[in-house]
Structure formats: structure tokens, C-alpha cells
Amino acid sequence: MRQQHLILCTVMALAITAGAPARLPAQQAKVDSLEARIRELEARLDSLMAALTRGEAPPRVAQTAEAELAALRAAAQAAAGEHPAPDTAGPQESRTRNLNILNPEISVTGDIVGSYTNPAAGADNVSAVPREFEFAFQAPLDPYTHTKIFVARHAHFDIAGFPGEEGEHEHGFEIEEGYMYWVGLPIGLKIGKFRQEIGLYNRWHTHALMEVNRALPSVAFLGGDGLIQVGAAVTLPTVTLGSSTQTLTLELTRANNAALFEGGNEIGFLGNFQSFWDLGPSSYVQFAATGVYGENDDESLASRLLEFDVAYRWRPTGRAMYRDFTLKGEWYFAEKDFGVDELTGNGGTLQANLRLNRRWIVGARADYLDGYGDGAEIIQVVPSLTWWQSEWVFLRLQYNYLKPDDGKANHTVLLQTVWAVGPHKHETY
């Protein structure tokens, strides 16, 4: 019986073998190679798992990562048309330098404003002004300091009906800002000519504003360009209290702003306190107060300015490019002693902007000024509509209604076109 079973098994084995195709020597060699490769990978995996369990980094992993990094560098150099560095340079050092990294980052901005004005006195007026062309240069100087330099040509396009400010004033190219600042320090430190830390928009360049022109109180007390002076600024370490952060900035400058200090040559002091409150993942509110003091051209005369502002912003998480709402307000108190005349006044601004989608922004601003020049009260209402054609170009349509309390209203329609190129286009600084 056992012999019959043995014969039956032998016949079945021969039948199966005869039905299966015979492997060629080349195919068998390939199978053997794949099996050997699989065994090698299994051994490496076991070794890696054991090393990770012991908390060690296997030498083969480090060597492989270094080899892959070297291969990527070589591929990048080949794509750029460069030759790899000689072996004597060492594994972590390359003597190949791309000289472009020594050049500063350069951005250029153009700002053209056209207007139709129907002033209370005089004929209708149509005008167009190349208000600003700005060249911006930014670069690290060394591991400790960076620099920003802005060279601009301005043609002031002032507010129709605003006392003492009507008309166009041409200026050649000049240094609007030029300063260096330290990085990596526990405090913020910068030296040079810079826009000072006062109000909501004094730090912003004109082409980056939410409206064509600056707010009425800012123009009255700080001038058409804002408060820009030469000196040094120190920002103390931020203090965090719960969901809020507090920042204090101190600035010491040469007090030569024409609007505030009559172009004097004495010392000016500025202190700015900001309190930032995080209301949630999509909104925040910020409060700030600023005090400015400086002597005028005559050392016995001085100017004092006090400013308060508040800002609320809502940007829904994940939809910030399509929805955005801001509500901002500020108020100034000014006292300027010019000897024979002592000018005091106050004024404020309330502004709202709503982003409807990625391209359209609608906004409105209301300005109030009391005690400027002859002491007249002035109000101004400024609705605007901004269309972003792309991230490089935007167009803005704006209407200015300005009325002194003792005069007739002035009406101005403005069309602004702003374009920019470079890595820092439309930067708000």
C-alpha cells in the first residue's frame, strides 16, 4: 500500500513539473539577484530599527544623507552652469560664490494720480501728476545688521481747499529713508533717517496707503510726507500679559520737521507705547499712544504733540485673501510755539476698509481738524474703491469732500494707478 502511494506521488510531481515552463538561466539569475537584494534590504532595516531602539544614528544613514546632499548640490550647480568646487574645499565648504547674493534686493514703485477738482473759488481743474517714483534697496550688511534705503522723487498733490497746501510742488530725487538696524538683539535698534513711530500710517510710504492722500490731521501737524527725521530708535523687549503684548519705542532725533518744528536743528524726543490684544484666531485689537517733544529753531520755543490710536482687524482663518475688515481711529493734540504765534489744535480720523474678494476693496475715511491756521474747523469725507489687477498693479477711484466751517465745500475726484516690481512691492513697512 505504501509503495502504491509513493508511485502516485511521483507521477503527480512529474506531471506538475512537465506542465510548468522551464526557467532560462538568465531569468533564474535575475530572480536570484532580486532575492539577494531583498535579503540585504531586510538586514539593513533590522539594523536601522535596532539602532533607533538604542537611540543611535546609524553611520550608514548619515553617510547616505551626506551623499544625497552632495548630489543635490552638484545637480544645482550643473543646472546653473557652474563647476563643482574642488575636493580640497572640504565636505561642508564650497569656494564657488554666486556674486548676485552680494547685490541688494531692489524694488521700484510708480504712483500716478489724476484728478478733477471743482473748488469753491476758481474754474474747474483737470490734472495728472506723477506723484512718486521710488527705488528701494534692502540687504543684510553682515550677520548682525541689515539696511533699507529708499530714494524717491515726489510731486506733491495736495488736498484741494486745504489752507496753505493747494497746488503741486515738485521735488527731485531725495533720500526718503536710509537706515540700518540690528538683528538678533533682545532690543530693536536702528540708526539713520527713518519714518517715526507715530499714528496709524506714518510708517507707511505714500504709495502703500489705503487712500490716495494722508489724513487731514496728519498733514496739518506732521506735513504732507509725515514725520521723517534723522536719529536713533530703540524698541524695548516685548512684555506679554495673558493674551496681550506691550511694546515701548523711544526715539531721539534731530527736530527739523518743517510742519512740527519749523525746520529747527535741535533735539527731538518721541515715545510710543503699543498694546496688542489677540481676540481669537481671526481678529485682534491694538491700542497706542505717542508723545513728541522738540525745540524749534529758537531754543526757547518748543512743540508738543500727543496722539492716541486704536485699530481693530478681522481676517477669517483660511480666507484672509478674500475677506478682511479693518476699523481704525486716531486723534491728535498739538501745541506749537513759534514766538509771536502759538498754534494749538486737535483733530482725528476714523477709517474703515472691507475686502469684498481677492481683487476689490471698498473703504471710507472721515477727517476732522480744529484749530489749524486761522482756527477754522475742517471736515473731510473720503470714500474709495480699490481694484487689484494683480499683485503688482492696483487702481483706485476716490472722492474727496472737504468743507471748512466758514467756506464752501470742495469736491475732487481722484484716479490713482500704482505699480511695483521687485521682492518688496507695495510693502507697508
Secondary structure, DSSP 4 states (H G I P E B T S, - for coil): -HHHHHHHHHHHHHHHHHHSPPPPHHHHHHHHHHHHHHHHHHHHHHHHHHHHHTT---HHHHHHHHHHHHHHHHHHHHHTTPPPPPGGG-TT------GGGGSPEEEEEEEEEEEEEE-SSS--EEEEEEEEEEEEEEEE-SSSEEEEEEEEEEEEE--TT-TT--SEEEEEEEEEEEEEEE-SSSSEEEEEEEE-S-TTTTTS-GGGSSSSS--HHHHHHH-TT--EEEEEEEEPPPEEETTEEEEEEEEEEEE--HHHHTT--EEEEEEEEEEEEE-SSSEEEEEEEEEEEEE-SSTT-EEEEEEEEEEEEE--TT-TTT-EEEEEEEEEEEEEE-SS-EEEEEEEEEEEEEE-SSSEEEEEEEEEEEEETTTEEEEEEEEEEEEESSSSEEEEEEEEEEEETTS--EEEEEEEEEEEESTTTT---
